[in-house]
Amino acid sequence: MSKGAMALTAAAFGWLLLWRFKARRFTSSTVADAAFVAVLLFTATSRVISPQYMIWLVGVAAVCLVYRSSRMGTPAYLILWATAVTQFEFPVWFSHVTQSDWLGIGVLFLRNGLLIAATLMACRILWKHTVTEAGSVTIPVPADQPEPEKVLTRSA
């Protein structure tokens, strides 16, 4: 399992590099969204998921939600639920986790499922809004009118 987790971490890093080279559309929230995805990827592929890792995710998710242009709302709420479940895993039901009974396995399964769902959803959202939609969205904005959100694009 440990070698598999390390391989997944390397694959996650590779995906982040690929995303960075292919991303063409950047909004004010892109840096926060990318940081959230990166922390999600490295947490989800970690060999050990400590409760403090979940707190880090909640913090980065909160930064994403500050931006109106961020689309990380659903993954952020999934992380909030996963963090709540983690508080049952440790310290409340830790004896069930160490005994590997149905309650311990169930709480770990639920927490990890929420974490994986949030990770896959966040990766898909980041890719879709910075890579896939980048070539199809071109909106000219007159220079003399204030614009609510600047969209920066990088040509290929």
C-alpha positions, 0 to 999 in steps of 0.5 A: 500500500505504501508503494502504491500511495507513493506512486499516486503522489508522483502521478498527482505531481505529474498531473499538476505539472501537466495542468500548469503547462496546459492552463490558458485561462486565469481568473483572480481565484485560479491560484487559490483553486490550484493550491486547494487542488494541490493540497487535496491531491497530496492529502488524498494520496498520502499514506497517513491522513492525520486530522490536521491535514483536514484542517489544512484543507478547510483553511485552503477551501475557505480561501477559495470561497472568498473569491466569487470566481472560484468554482470550488464550492462543492469540493470545499463543502465535501471537505468540510463534511470529511473533516467532521467525519474525521473528528469521529474517527479520531478521537471519538471512535479511534478504538473502533478504528484500531479494532477494525470493526464495522464502525471503524471501517465505516467511518474511514470508508466515509471519510476517504470516500468524501476526500476522493470525491472532493479531489476528483471533482476539484481536479475536473473543475480546475481543468475544465475552467482553465484548460478546456474552456480557455479556447472557447471563451473570448469576451471583448471588454471595452477599456473604458467600462469597469469590469467585475472580473478580469480574465487573463489568457495565455496564447498557445 
